[in-house]
Amino acid sequence: MRFTSYAQALTWLESHIDFERVAPNRQLVPTLEPIRDTLALLASPQLDYPMVHITGTNGKGTTTTLTSALLSGTGLRVGTFTSPDLHAINERIAINGQPIDDEEFVGLLSRLADVEEVSGVALTRFELLTVGALLHFSDEGVDVAVIEVGMGGTWDSTNVIDSSVAVLTNVDLDHTAVLGSTVSAIANDKVGIFRPEAIAIVATTNAIVVEIAQRRATDLGADLWLIGASFELERNELALGGRAISVRTPYESYDDVLVSLHGIHQGFNAATAIVAAEAFLGRGLGDDVVRSTLASARMPGRMELISRKPMIVVDGAHNPAGIRALCATLDGAFYVQGTRRCVLGMLKGREIDDMVEPLVSLGFSEFHCCAPASPRAVPASEVAEAVRRFGGVAFEHPSGLAALAHARERSTDEDLIVVAGSLYLVAEVRGEVLHVTSRHLS
C-alpha cells in the first residue's frame, strides 16, 4: 500500500487501537509476540545496531533526550525514540535531534501497512510506532539508538530489543491499573528491560527498588551501576538559567556543569544521562562534550517558560511525583512578585487529591480547571471540587484554551501562570502561545 499524503498515512495509523488515549488494562495475558512477528517479517531491523533502553516513572523522556544528545556530541549518528509527542507524531522518531520528515514518515507507514496486510497481524498504534522507529533507524544506518519505554518495562512494546545499557530513572505510583498498586510491583515490571551481561543503571536510592534491581541483575549476570555507589551527583544547585551540577562517574568527574533545564530532578536526569552515555561508550565523554551539550539542552513542555508578562510556564507533570517536582522547582526557578495562578487538567487513572493537594499547599491564588483534549480526561468539575476540598479557589472551563484565556485576563505583567496536569493540556496551551499548529488528526 502506498499512502499518497501525510494525512492519509496518519489516518491509517490512528485507525489502530491507541492505549495512550484509551487507558489499557491487563485483563488479557500480555504478549510481545505480535510485534516480534512483525519485526521478523521486516528482517529484524532491531538487530542492526546497538541500543540504550530507558525506563522510569518520571524523567525517562528527558534522560533519553539528553543521552542521545551526549552521544551525538561525540560524533555518533544517534536514533531516538520517545513518547508522547506535543504537536506532531514525527517528534517521536528522530536522528541526531531531527524528527523524521513527512516524506520518510509516509513511506515508513506505507511499508508497515503492507506488512499488516500480508501478515494479518494488526498491531496497536504504539506498537506500529515502535516498529517504525526500529525500521527507520536501520534504514538510516545509525550507530546507536536510544529507546524510551512507553509504559512499564517487561511488557512494553519496546522490550523486543536487546540493549547493551538499560536505565531505570526512578519508580513511583503511576499507571497502577496496569503496572500494579505498589512500588514493588511497578519496579518488578520496569527491571524487565535489564539484559544478561549488559549494564543496568539505577538512578534512585529507594531501598525497595534497589533490592529488586540487585536481585534482577544478579539473576541475569548484569553489571549493576547504582547512584551513590558506581556514580554520584555531588552537586545539584540552582543556577542562572537552570542547574549547576557536579557528577562523578566510573570514568571521569565533571564539576560545576550548567544544565539549562529547571528543577532539582533535572540535575538527576542529566547525571543519569552522562552515565548512560559513558556506559555505552565504555569511556568518558570528555568535559567539552558534557558542558556544551547540557548548556544547550531543551525539553519542550517540561518546566518550560513560554511567555513573559505575565510569565507562563508549562510542565507535563502528570502524576503525583511529577507534581511534587513541579512544586519543588517553582519558588527558586520562577519567582515572581505578583500572583500565581494554575491552569490544571488531568487524565483518569491518577489520584486527583494527590495531584491537587501539593499545588493548593504551595499557595496558588486560584485554579483554572479544565478537561484536556483526551477521552481519558477528568471532568473540570471533579478537578475543581478537589481544589475546593483543600481550600483553594477554582474556576471551571470548557477547554484548556478557555482556562488559559481567563487566567491571562485576570493576570498582570508581574504574575505567573503555571499549566500542568497533562501533556495533552500542555500541548494545547503551548501551541496557542507559541503559535505552533497541531498536526494531529482532530
Secondary structure, 3 states (H helix, E strand, C coil): CCCCCHHHHHHHHHCCCCCCCCCCCCCCCCCCHHHHHHHHHCCCHHHCCCEEEEECCCCHHHHHHHHHHHHHHCCCCEEEECCCCCCCHHHHEEECCEECCHHHHHHHHHHHHHHHHHHCCCCCHHHHHHHHHHHHHHHCCCCEEEEECCCCCCCCHHHHCCCCEEEECCCCCCCHHHHCCCHHHHHHHHHHHCCCCCEEEECCCCHHHHHHHHHHHHHHCCEEEEECCCEEEEEEEEECCEEEEEEECCCCEEEEEEECCCCHHHHHHHHHHHHHHHHHHCCCCCHHHHHHHHHCCCCCCCCEEEECCCEEEECCCCCHHHHHHHHHHHHHHCCCCCCEEEEECCECCCCHHHHHHHHHHHCCCEEEECCCCCCCECCHHHHHHHHHHCCCCEEECCCHHHHHHHHHHCCCCCCEEEEECCHHHHHHHHHHHHCCCCCCCC
